[in-house]
């Protein structure tokens, strides 16, 4: 089976897949729910945490790369990162 582009590069940091999987388990939702389009308060909190953790653990990734992985607009990711930085 062909690996997705985000799993090909070897690095010592956790992958976005690992980060989102851990957060999904913590919130008792599926990874597909976090990446999907449903809007519930729990999914919103899980997504926000995913944005924050990815920003902290993977500063090498651009907002475009994170957005493609999470099926979001890159402006949504940048807005979340600015919001995190202001807090």
Secondary structure, DSSP 8 states (H G I E B T S, - for coil): ----HHHHS--SS--HHHHHHHHHHHHT--HHHHHSS---HHHHHHHHHHHHHHHHH-TTS-HHHHHHHHTS-HHHHHHHHHHHHH-
